[in-house]
Amino acid sequence: MIVAFFRELLGSGTLLGINILNYEPVQGVGYINNGLMLMPPMALILVACIIWYQRARHKGLQEEK
């Protein structure tokens, strides 16, 4: 659910069909829809970032050398 949330929000600027980031004040800051977020490989990159974050925060999850 976390991956789907970020892919839809940053990819098309909507959540459940409701425009969130496609308004003038947000686009005036410099937001542009990112088509790469909608592609399937981006899901793997987001999952890798979540795993990286979890392992960095919780040292017990890191493997022993």
C-alpha positions as CSV (number, residue, x, y, z in Angstrom):
1,M,0.0,0.0,0.0
2,I,2.9,2.4,0.7
3,V,4.4,1.8,-2.7
4,A,1.1,2.2,-4.5
5,F,0.4,5.4,-2.6
6,F,3.7,7.1,-3.6
7,R,3.5,5.8,-7.2
8,E,0.1,7.2,-7.8
9,L,0.7,10.5,-5.9
10,L,4.0,11.3,-7.5
11,G,3.3,9.7,-10.9
12,S,0.0,11.2,-11.8
13,G,-0.7,13.7,-9.0
14,T,-3.9,11.9,-7.9
15,L,-5.1,9.7,-5.1
16,L,-8.2,7.5,-5.8
17,G,-9.0,9.7,-8.8
18,I,-8.9,13.0,-6.8
19,N,-6.5,15.6,-8.0
20,I,-4.0,16.3,-5.2
21,L,-0.9,17.8,-7.0
22,N,-2.5,19.0,-10.2
23,Y,-3.5,22.5,-8.9
24,E,-1.8,25.8,-9.8
25,P,-0.3,26.5,-6.4
26,V,1.5,23.1,-6.3
27,Q,2.6,23.3,-9.9
28,G,3.8,26.9,-9.3
29,V,6.3,25.5,-6.8
30,G,7.7,23.3,-9.6
31,Y,5.9,20.0,-9.4
32,I,5.6,18.1,-12.8
33,N,3.9,14.7,-13.2
34,N,6.6,12.0,-13.3
35,G,5.7,9.2,-15.8
36,L,8.6,7.1,-14.5
37,M,6.8,6.6,-11.2
38,L,3.9,4.9,-13.1
39,M,6.2,2.3,-14.7
40,P,6.5,-1.2,-13.1
41,P,10.3,-1.0,-12.4
42,M,9.7,2.0,-10.1
43,A,7.8,-0.3,-7.7
44,L,11.0,-2.3,-7.2
45,I,13.1,0.8,-6.7
46,L,10.6,2.1,-4.0
47,V,10.6,-1.3,-2.3
48,A,14.4,-1.2,-2.2
49,C,14.3,2.3,-0.7
50,I,11.8,1.1,2.0
51,I,14.1,-1.8,2.9
52,W,17.1,0.4,2.9
53,Y,15.4,2.9,5.3
54,Q,14.2,0.1,7.6
55,R,17.7,-1.4,7.8
56,A,19.3,1.9,8.4
57,R,16.9,2.8,11.2
58,H,16.9,-0.6,13.0
59,K,20.4,-1.9,13.4
60,G,19.1,-5.3,14.5
61,L,17.9,-6.0,11.0
62,Q,21.4,-5.8,9.5
63,E,23.3,-9.0,8.8
64,E,26.4,-9.9,10.7
65,K,29.7,-9.9,8.8
